[in-house]
Amino acid sequence: MEDAQYRCGYCLTSQRFTAMPMHIEHLIPLAAGGTSDEENLWLACPLCNGAKGTRVRYPDPTTGEDAPLFNPRRDVWSAHFRWSDSGVEIIGLTPCGRATVAALKLNNEHLTRARCRWVLAGWHPPTR
């Protein structure tokens, strides 16, 4: 949890904003041959973890080609995503980033409404 800074590895939501504990997420799901070894685990908020399910790939909305989903243990967030100018939406920059935004619904209405409030409070967007 300390390595992840108590944040979701995908949407970067802080556990202190969710009023719910983060999930320990299998980057490669057990159903897809993943293990419960530390190098296959990371934190995810309940919304991202639920949306990811057993996926490890998803079509890039721009090209339609399957792309790997973002791996928060291995990949650098800022290489695949950026915050919109308002700080409310996550913009995918690469096939991996765009596929992850789509698959995990990183800009769903619940998150974007909450992010609007967090921006007003000066808590968002987070810096990595």
N, C-alpha and C positions, 0 to 999 in steps of 0.2 A: 504494500500500500504506500509505503514511503517512496519507493522508486517511481510510482505513478503520481506522486504528489497529491494523493487522495482525489484524483480527477479521472473522469472517463477518458480512456485512451483514444476515443474516436471524436466525440463532440467537445471534449475538454471541460465539461461541466464539473464543477467542484462538488464534492460530497456535501459540503456545508450548505449548498443551495438546494439540494434535492429533498431534504427531510426524509431520505431513505438511504440505507447503506448501498454502497456500490456492490456489484456482483463480481466475483472472481470468474473471469471469462476464459474459456479455452480458445486460443487463437486458431488452432486447428481443432475443430470439435472432436470429441471422443468418437462420435459416429463416423467421422471421416479418417479415423486412424490416429488422431492426436493423443497425447498423453497428459497426465496431470503433473508432469515435471515443471519446475518453476519457469523454465525458458518457454513454455507453451501457455503460460498464464499471464493475465493482465487485468486491470480493473476496467469495468464498463458500467455505465449507468443502466438501470433497468430498461429504459427505452431502447438504447442502442443494442444491448444484449438480446432483448426480445426480437428486435428487427433482424439482427444478424442470423439468429438461429444456427443452422448447420452450414451456412454458406461460407465459402472461402474465395469464390469468384462471382462476378456479376457482370452483365453487359454494360459497357461504357455507353451512356446515353448519346454521346456524340458520334461514335463510330459503329456502335452495335456489336462490337467484338468483345468477347469475354475478357475481363481484366481481373487480376488478383485484388482482393480487398486489402485495405491498409492494415499493416501489422504494427501496432503501437510499440512493440518491443524492439522491432528491427528498423522500421522506417522513421524518417524525420517528418513530423507533421507539416512544417512549413514548406517542405519540398513538394507536397501533394495538395495542400489546401491554403487558403487565405480567408480572412474575414471580409465580408462586404464592408463598404464604406461606413455603413450604419453600425457595424459590429454585431449584427443580428443573424446574418446568414453565413453559412460556410460555403465557400466556392471551391469546387474541385478544379485543380490545375492540370492534372495528369489523368490518363485513363484510370489508374488506380484510385485517384482522388474522386473523380466523377462517379465511378462505379460505387465507391463507398458511400458518397453522399446519397445516391439513389437507393442503394440496397438498405442502408440503415436509416433512411428517411431523416437525415441529419438536420433538415430544415422543416420538420413537421410543425404544425401550428402550435402545439403545446410548448415546444422548445422555443420557437421564435417569440411567442408572447412573453414567456418568462425572460428571455434574453433582453427584450425591450425594457423590462423593469430593471434588470441587472445593469444595463447600460446607463439608465437614468440614475441609479445608485452609485455609479462609478466602479462597479465590480467586474465589468465586462467590456470588451473581450479580454480573455486571459492572455498573458504573454507566456511564451514557452521558454 
